[in-house]
Amino acid sequence: MTKKRYFFWNIVFVIVALSTVASAQNQPPEGFKESDLIKVLQSDASKGDKAITCKRLAIYGTAESVPVVAPLLSDKELSSWARITLEAIPGPAADAALRDAAVDLEGRLLVGVINSIGVRRDVKAVEILAKKLNDADVNVATAAAVALGHIGGQKAAKALTESLTDAQGEVRSASAEGCIMCAEQFMAQNETAEAVKLYDTVRQAKVSDQKHLEAIRGAILARGSSGIPLLIEQLHSADKKRLGIGLRTARELGGRAVTEVLADELPRLSAERRPLLLLALADRKDSAVLATVLEAAQSSQKDLRITAITILIRLGDVSCVPVLLEAATEGDAQLEKAAVETLVRLSGKDIDADLLARLGKSRGKLRRVLIELAGQRQIGGALPAVVSSLEDTDADIRIAAVETVAIIGQDQQTADLVQMLLETSNSGERDVIRKALRAVCGRGGTRCIEHLRPLTQSSDNELQIMGLRALAIIGGPDALASVETAIAGGNAPVQDEAVRILSTWPNNWPEDSEAGQALLKLATSSEKVPHQVLGLRGCLQYIRGNKNLGNEQKVAKVKQLLPHIKRPEEKHQAIAILEQSPSVNTLDLLTTLAEDPATIEESYSAMVKIASQDVEGVSKDRRRQVLQTVTENSKNDETKQRADKALSGIK
């Protein structure tokens, strides 16, 4: 490794180390003086130590440090560290040191010093930097141009303007950048006339497109409302980049007059550009924009209408409702989707009130749309009108009403939905009603049970099953009793579905002990094997999830079911329960389950977990015996290792 590379990596290591230690460790030692750091720089200390010292002086240094730091600007390895210090030290001394170095240095070191002068914005350095614009070293000249841009002012602007005319290539581009930076400073100081001059100079110069675009934007903004013609020119330009800068500036140039002119210009643009300008107008946050957007929402140009309708999500108010409803009922799918989405997302109770007032006297497609909006906006006051539409002769309106009832309906609507199910045989309509019924029952709970009886007592198997599924959502003893009645009945399809519902009783269990008893009865007494299996699975799931059962109780219930557990699938469930239920009888049951080749390794793994614990009533000898059995018989290396480790831990 070369010395230079060694030094580089040494410095990198130092930087990383300094950045990761606690901030307190970066503080100077007690009794610290700036003079102590100065002595380090004057000594024969390593360059790594001097680099760290410069870093500290950037925080603690004063003008007293400048004479010692300045000579390091000519040191190839320490120059950047010295510049960090001088950039930070306040006062004219640091400026003077950098100016002196700019006269004496060359190449890369000079570029660095010029950059530091730019950071400090030293006005006294303008003359020096202006001369450097003609330096034979392109890097020096470009650095000088950018530094002059940072400094700004009349003298810097004059030097950069001359360079923009005379220089070539990279230097001209850097001079253009410097001019734009100077112009931005003039703008900040409200010297707009000077800014306009500079921006126009760059616009007319032979520089890159990017610099032209930056200058165009600046020239428009600097002119204020007088820049509107130049802005309009960009909006009509065949160059897409100029169009882009025009759209950007259209968002930035302030004033109501600008908004009005841009709105007037909208129809004069090509069709594909109108939506782009409309979006720019919407971003101006000017109240005058709303009228323009509403007009565009009613235009004959479809993509412009959709853009306007989408914008109304942000800008719209209750005055937009008629226009949006018109678009939502026109018959064009894309317009309808955009309008409905906007109506859903518009905020304000006045929007709800307006839609509700229109619903009562609406007809046809408008009524359907208003019903859908009542649901999506959850307008509770619309429920009476929605319920009355459940009997509408228009199927689309009926379906919309059902879907809205699913969102805002209460337990009283259970009877309405049940009646609809009883009166229709259309499978599509039944499916929509079924979904709504489940949603309403989920909210209404036990208050809905009485309304479901016409379904659960129906001779139509499909309707009876719908009723049972709704009951499962409600849960509770009354719902459970109805499901048990269906299981006891002789109708096979309904009975099978009732068993499936019970096996995954979704609401009140595992807290509902009655569900557990029903599942146990099904698992141990049913005459149909599929019913036994489903009951057994449900019962095991009930045992596992019941937080009211202690470990001993869970193990006892598994033991009660064990004679009925024949298949590996249910044995897996039993093992999962036992593994989480350490008790005096757990190991015995797991030993029994390990007799089945299909579950032996899973049982062994659970046995290791239980035997690794101190379980009340289980002796150490019993634990050792179990672990030894696993060690000798398991084919799973991981399980054997766990068993060996557990054995060694039993003292």
N, C-alpha and C positions, 0 to 999 in steps of 0.2 A: 504494500500500500504506500503511495507517495505521501510526502510530508503534507502537501496541500489537502489531499483527501483525508488524511488523519486529522488535520486541524479542523476541517469542515465537520466531520462526524463528531469530533470532540465538542464543538460549539453546539451542534444539534442536540447532543446528549445533555449539555448544560441547560439549554432552553427548555427541553422537556422536563428535566428535573425541577427547574425553577417554577414551571407552570403547574406542577402537580403537588408540590408541598403546600402545607397550610400557610395562609396569608401571614400569620404571625411570624413564621420562620423567615419571611422575606423582609421583615423589619430590621433596620440596622441595630446593632448591639447597643446596650445602655451606655450613655455617655458618648454616643456617636457624634462626630463632627464632619462637616463637608471636607474639611482639610485632610481628614484621614483618607477619604476616597481620592482626593487629589494626589496625595503621596503615593497611592498605589499606581496611578497613571505615570507618575514621575520615576517610579522604581523600575527594577528589572523583572517585575512580575510577569508571569506567562501571559500570552495574549488572551487566553481564555479568561484569566482573572481580570484582565483589563476590559474585556467585553462585558463581563458582569458588572464591573464598576461603572461603565458608561450607562448601562441599563439603570442602575441605581441613581446615577446623577440625573437621569431624565426625570426622576421623581423629586429628588432632593437638591439638585444642583441650582446654583445661582450664577450671576455674572462672574463671580470669583472663579468658577470652574472653566469659563470659556477659554482663557489663554492656554490652559493645559489640554483641553479637549481638541481645540482647533488644529494643532499639528497632526492629529491622528487622521484628519480628512485626507491626507496624502498617503496613508498606509492602506495598502490594498486589502489587508485582512481586517482592519479595524475601522475603515472609513464609514461603513454603514452603521456601526455602533455609535460612532462619534456623531453622525448626522441625527440619529435618534435622540441623542442628548441635546444637541443644539436646536433641533426643532421644538423641543419642549421648554427650554429655558427662556423665561420672559425677558424682555428688555432689548435695547439696541445693540448690546455687545455681541450677542449671538448672530444678529443680522450682519453686522460688520464682518465677523469672522467668515461667514458664508460668502459674502461678497468678495472678500480678499481671496478666498480659495477659488472662486469662480474665475478670477483673473489669472491665477497661476496654474490651475490643474488642466488636464486634458483627458480625453477619452471617457472611459466608463466612470472614473472618479468624478469628472466634471459633470457628467449627466446626473449622477446622484446628488451632487451639491445643488445643481439647478433645480432638481425636483424638490429639494428641501427649501430652497428660496420660494418656490411656488407655494409650498405648504404654509410658509410663514407670511406670504403675501407682502413681501418687502417692497414698498413703493420705490425706495432708493435704488433698488437693483434694476429698475426698468432699462436704464441706459446700457448697463452691462449686458443684459439679456437681449436687447435690441441688436447689439453688435453680434451676438452669438447666432442670430438668425441667419447670418451669412457664413457660418462656420463650415469648413470643408467636411467636417464629420456630420453626417446626416442625423445621427442619434443626438448629437449635441444641439443641432438646430431645431429638431422637432421638440426636444425637451424644453428648449427656451421658449418656443411658441406656446406650448401648453402652460408653462409657468407664467408667461405674460397674461394668458387668459385668466389664470387664477388671481393674479394681482389686479387686473382691470384698470380702468381709468383712461383718461384721454390720451396720455403718452403711450400707454401700452396698446391702445386701440390703433393709434396712428402707425406704430411700428408694424403691427400685425397686418394692417390694411396694405401697407407698402409691400410686405413680404408676400401677401396673397397675390399681388400683381407680378412680382419678379421671380418668386421661388418656383421650384418644380417638384413634381412627384410627392414624396412623403412630407416634405417640408411644407409644401402648399396645403396639403390636407391638414397638417397640424396647425398651420396658421389659420385655416378656416375654423378649426375647432376652437382655437384661442379667441377668434373674433366672436364666435357664438357665446363663449363663456363671458367675454367682456360685455356683450349685449345683454346677457341675463343679469349681470350686475347693474347695468344701467337701468334695466327694467325694475330691479329691486329698489333702486334709488329714485324711481319715478322720473328718470331722464329718458323718456320714451323716444324723443326725437333722435338722440344719439343711438339708441338701440335700433331704431328703424334703419338708420344709415348703415350700420354694421350688417344687419340681417340682409338688406338689399345688396350690399357689396358681395356677400357670400353667395346669394342667389344668382348673381350675374357672373361669378367666377367659374373657372374651369376646374371644378372639384367633383367629388363622387356624388352619386345620387343621394346617398344618406345625408351628406352635408347639405345638399340642396333642400332636402325634405325638412331637416332641422331648421334651416334658415327660413323656409316658407312658413312653417308653423310660428316661429318667432316673429316674423314680419307681420303676420296676421294679428297675433295677440298684442304686439306692440302698438299697432294702429288702432286697436279697439274697434268701435263700430265702423271706422273708416276702412278697416281691413276686410269688410264683408265682400266687396267685389273680388278680391284675391281669393277669399275662401270659396266663393261660388265657382270661380275658375277651376279650383281643384276638384270640386264635386262633379264637374262636367269633363274633367280630363280623361283622355283615353288611357293614360298611365294608371294602373291599379294602385301603385305606390302613392301617387299623388292623391288619388281618391281616398286612400286610407288615411293620409295625413289630414285631408280635408274633413273626413268624418271625425277624426280625433279632435281637431281644432273646433269643430262644430259643437262638441261637448264642452269645450273649455272657454270659448269666447263668451263673456257674460253680457247680460243686458236684455231687456224685453224686446228692444228693437231688433236685435239679432234673431231672437226666437221668431218674431213675426216675419222677417225676411226669409228665413229658412223655411218656414211653413208655406209661404207663397211660392217658394222655389220648388217645393216637393212635386207638384204635378208636371213641372217642366223637365224633370229628370227622366231618364229612361226607366222603363218598368222594373228592371231588375235592381235598380239603384234606389228606388223609392223606399222599400222596406228598410234598407240600410240607413238612410237619412232619418226615417221615422224613429228607429231605435236610438240614433244619436240625439234626436230631439227629446225623446223620453228621458234620457239621462241628464238633461239640463236642469231638471228639478225646478221648472218654471210652470206656474199654474196655467199660463196661457197655452201650454202644450195640449191639455186635455181636449180642447175643442178640435184641434187638428187630428188628434188620435181618433176621436169619435167620428169625424168626417171620413177618415181613412177606413174605419171599421164598416162604413156603409158604401164604400166605393165599389166599382165593378171589377177591380183587380183582386183576384182571390188570395194570392199570397200576401198582398198588402193588407187585406182584411184580416187574415189570420194573424199577421204580425201585430196589427193594431189591437185585436182582441186579446192577444197574449199580454201586450203592454198594459192593458186595463187592469190586470191583476195587481199591478203596482200603483197605477195612477187613478183607477176608477173609483166612482162613488155611486150613490143611489141613482144619479141622473143617467148612468150608463145602462141601467137595467133594461129599458125598452129596446135599445139597440142590440143588446146581447140576446135577449129573448127572440128577437126577430131572426138573428143568425142561427139560434139554436133550433128553430122550427122551419127553416128554409127547405130542408130536404137534402142538403149537401153534408155528407158524413163528416168530412174534415172540419167544416165550419161549425157543425153542431158540436163536435167533440171539444173544439177550442172554446166555444162560447160557454158550454156547460162547465168546463173546468174553471173558467174565469168566474162564472157566477158562484161556483162552489167556494172559491178561494177569496172572493171579495169579503172584506171584513166589515162588521158594523151591524148593530141591531136594526138600523133603519133599512138595511137590505132585506133582512128577514121579514120585517113588517110589510115592506113593499110586495115581496113575493107572496106572502100570506093573503094580502088584500086582493091580489090578482087571482089566486087559486079558486076562490069561491065561485066566481063568475066565468071561469075559463072553460073551454071545450076542446075536444079533439087533441091534436098533437101538443098544443100549448099546455093543456091540462096534464098530459103525461109528463112533460118536461118539468112542470112546476111540482108535481108529486115527487119526481126523482130528486129534485133540488131540496124539497122539504126533508127528505131522508138524509141526503148527503150533508146538508147543513144542520141536521138534527133540530128542526123547527118543531118543537113539541106542540105549539098551538095549532099546527096544521093537521093534527091527528083526526079530529072529527071529519074534516073534508076528505082525508085519505081513506078513512074507514068507509065512508059512504061510496067511495069509488071502487070498493071491493065487489060491488054488484053492477058495475058499469057494463054496458053491452059491448063496449070496445075491449077486446082481449088485451091489447097493449096497455091500456089504462089500468085494467085489473091487475096485470102482472106488475106494473110499476107500483101500484098501491100495495100489493103483497110485499114487494121488496122493501118499500118504505116502512111498512108495519114491522118488518124484521128488524129495522134499526130503531124506530121510536115507539113501537107498540108496547102495551102493558098487558097485564094478565087478562084484562077483560077482552082483549082481542083474540085470546085463545079460542073462545067460542066461535068467533067470526071465521077464523081460519079452519076450524074443524068443520063448520057448516059448508065452507067452500069445498073441502075435501070430499064431503059426503055427496056433493052435487055434481062434481066433475069426474069424468073417467079419462080425461086427457092426461097422458103420462107426463108430458112436459110441464103442464100447469101444476100437476100434483107435486112434481119435484120442487118447483119454486115454493109452493105453499109449505111443503114439508120442511124446507130449510128455514122458512120464516117461523114456523111453529117451534122448531128447536131453539131458535134465537129468543123468541118470546118466553118460552118456558124456562130458559136459562136465567132470564131476568125476573120473571114472575114467581118462580119457585112453587111451593106447595099450593099457592092460591090458584094455580092452573089445573090441578089434578081433577077437580070435579068437572071441568070443561072437557077433559079428555075422555071421559067415560063413553060417549057415543062411538069413539074410535076403538077403544079396547073391548067393547061389547059388540062390535060390528061383525057381520058374517063375511065381510070382505077381508081376506087374509092380509092383503097389502095394507089396508087401513089399520087393521089391528096391530100389525107390526110397527107402523108409524107411531101409533099411540104408545106402544111399549118403549120404543126408543126415546120418545119425548119424556116418558116417566123416568127413564134412566138418567136423563139430564137433571131432572128435578131431585131425585133421590128421596131418602127418608122412608119411614116404615110403611106409609100408605102406598107409596109407589112400589116398594118392594113387595108388598102383599099382592098387588095386581100382577106383578111379574111371576110370583109363585103360583098364583091362580092359573095363569097361562101355561105354566110348566105342568101343572096337574091336569090340564085339559087334554082332550083327545085329538085336537087338530095338530097334526104332525108338523107342518111348516111353521106354524106359530109357536108351537112348543120348542122346536129346534132353535128358533130365533130368541125366544125367551131365555133358554139355557145359555146361549152365547152372551146375551145381555147381562145375565147374572154373573157369569164367569169373569166379566170385566166391569163390574159395577163401578161406575165412574165418579160418583160424587161423595156420598157420605161414608163409605167404607174407607179405610179400615176401622174408623171409629164406631161404625154401625155394627154392633155385635150380632144383630139379627141377620145381617147379610152373611156374616161368618157362619152362623148356624145353618142358614139355607144352603150355603155352599158345601158344608160338611155333610148335610143330608143328601145332597145331590151326588157327592163323591162316593158315599158309602152305601146308598140305597137305590140309586137309579137302576132301572132294568136295562137301559140302553148304554152300551159301552162308550159311545161317543159322548154321551151326557156325563158319564162317570169321569171321563178324562177331562172334560171342560170344567166340571165341578172341582176335581182334584187340583187342577192348575189354579183355578180361582181361589181355592181354599189356601193353597200354599202361598199364593201372592198376598192374600189377606193376612196370613200369619206373619209373613216377613215385614209387611208394612205397618202393622198395628203397633203404634207407639205405646199403647196402654198395656201391652203384654210384656212381662219381664222375661229374662232369658229362660228360666225354669219353665214358665208357662209355654213359651214358644217350643221348647224342646219336647214338652209333654204332648203338645198338639201334633207335632211331627211324628212322635212315637205312636199316637193314636191312628194316624193316617198310614203309617209305614206298611201295614199288611195290604193296603190297597194300592201301594205304589209299585207298579210292575215295570213301567217303561223307563228307559234312561232319561228321557226328557224331564219327567217329573222328579226323578232321582237327583238330577242336576239342581232343580229348584230346592229340594230338601237340603242338599249339601250346602247351598248358598245360605240358607237360613241357619243351619247349625254352625257354620263357620263364623257367623256373627253373633252366636249365642253361647258363650262359654258357660258351662254348668257341670254338675256332677255326672249327668247322664249323657252329655254330648259325645264324649269319646266312644261310648258304647254304641251309640247309633251310627256314628261314622265308621266304626269297625264293621258293623253289619253291612253298610252300604259299600264298603270296600270289597265285599265278597263278589260283587258284580264286575266282571272284566271291563265293562263299558264305563264304569265310574270309579275304578280302583285308584287311578292316579289323582283324580280330583279329590277323592276322599282322603288319600294320603296327605295331599297338600293342606287340606283343612285340618287334619289331625295334627300336623306339625304346628300350625298356627295356634291351635288350642293348647297343645301340650307345652308350648313355649311360654305359657302364661302361668302365673300363680292363680289357680282357680279354687275357690273355697270348696272343700269336700273331696278334692282330687289330690291324692298323695303324690309325693315325688317319685316313689317307686312306680306308680301307675303311669306317670308321665314318661319316666325313663323307658318303661316297657313299650309304650306306644311308639316313642321315637326310635327305639332300637328296631322294632318291627318295620318301620318305614325305611330305616337305613338298610336293612337286610333285603327288603323285598321290592322297593320302588325301582322303576326303570328310568325315572326322571332324575338326571344328574343335579339339577337345581334343587329339587325337593330333597334329595339325599344330603346335599350340602347344608341346606337349612336345618335338617334334622340333626346332623352332626354338630352344627354350631349350637343348637338348642341343648343338646345332650351335655356338651362341655360347659354350658352355663348353669346347669342344675347342680348345686353344691350339696 
